[in-house]
Every structure is written in C-alpha cells, then in structure tokens.
Amino acid sequence: MIIRPGAERGYADHGWLRSYHTFSFANYFDPQHMGFRALRVINEDRVTGGNGFGAHPHRDMEIISYVLEGEMAHRDSMGNGTIIRPGEVQRMSAGTGVVHSEFNNSPDKLLHFLQIWILPERAGLTPSYEQKAFPSAERQGRWRLVASRDGREGSVTVHQDVSLYAGLFASGDGGRYEVPANRYAWLHLARGSAEVNGVRLQAGDAAAFEPGEAIELAAADEAEALLFDLA
C-alpha cells in the first residue's frame, strides 16, 4: 500500500473555486503523480453559490462527476441539461469532442464534488452521456459498483477496463476488498476518516494497491470512499 496524502495534492484557489488535484492538472505539475493506470484525474472542487465552469471543450476522455454536497447543473453540446445531486453519478464520454458547462445555481449553498478523468480504451469514440442515482442505502456499509466497462449491476458504463465502487461507512463499520491477482486498486477517501490496512487516512487522502493485496477499511467516523479496480 502506497499512501498519497491529501495535504500533498496540488491546490488552486480562484476565490469562487477551491480545487485540490490528486494528480497533475492545469498549473499543478508533478511528474511523480501523473495518474494511476488508466485513472488520470481526481479533482476535489468546491464552488461557491452562483458560480461555475462556463462552456469549455473536452475530447478523448471518460469524465465522471460525483457530487458530495449541493447540486451541480450540467449542460452540454449533446443537448443534455441535468442536475446532479449527492448519490448520483454522471458519466460523459468526450470522444471526438464535446462542450459542456457546470454551475452551482444555488445563491448561497456550496457545491462540493469530485471530477474524475479516465483514459478511454481508444480515441475517437462517439460522445455520450449517462447519469444514474445510487441511494445511500445501496452504498451503506458496503462497496456499491457505480461505474464499469459493461454497465453491470446497474452501474454507468465507462469505455475502459475499470470498475468504480462507492461506499458509505458509519463509525465502526468496515469494508473489505481483495484486489484480483492481475489488477490494481486506488482508494480515495472523500469524507471522514478511516483506518485502511491499519493506517489512519483523512478526507482527501488516497492509497494505491498492488495485485493480490487485500484492502481492509474501518471507519473512524462517518466516512465516504471511492475504490477503483483497474487493469
């Protein structure tokens, strides 16, 4: 297990936006943290009320948004106009090119979300969009599959050999995951604190795992985590 301390992430403060970068992004460049397998970006963004990201382009990237607090208004050049709330997962395949915007339409509430970029299995995919809700009860005390290559178990579909799990853990609850012999894993603690294989992690911390490792998470308080199973 290799720890990626949240305090060592890149950080940008734009006033209306405070953003932490687990991997190199924008003006934050760290050759030691360019991504993990097909996982390229985990940005933790906090957007103040009435602000957001204006229309901007993407291509050849699988983009997943996971809202922790508040509501995110999404619009894109494919004609989608939606609201993403806590417990919902949005997947946008940028493919040959898409333009989108993300806003916090609330005048006074904070928008807190994770934006995740995954390298697609091939370039030039047709742009597409998907959004699904995963109620707290489905994630409480367990790893709930929320994104996968084949869309199994009602998860959103990503065009890469990745399985993404989300879990909510009350104090004292635990979650175990055994990394397959030919796979790798990345765990990101989104909220709260937990012991992972005996090491205390705080919100924003992450850990990388090699093939065959067992992951034992024990929540120290209310914790929310994402777990990536990667080829």
Secondary structure, DSSP 8 states (H G I E B T S, - for coil): -EEE-GGGSEEEE-SSEEEEESS-BTTB--TT-S-BTTEEEEEEEEE-TT-EEEEEEE-S-EEEEEEEES-EEEEETTS-EEEE-TTEEEEEE-TT-EEEEEE---SS--EEEEEEEE--SSS----EEEEEE--HHHHBTS-EEEEESS-GGG-EE-SSSEEEEEEEE-TT-EEEEE--TT-EEEEEEEESEEEETTEEEETT-EEEE-TT-EEEEEESSSEEEEEEEE-
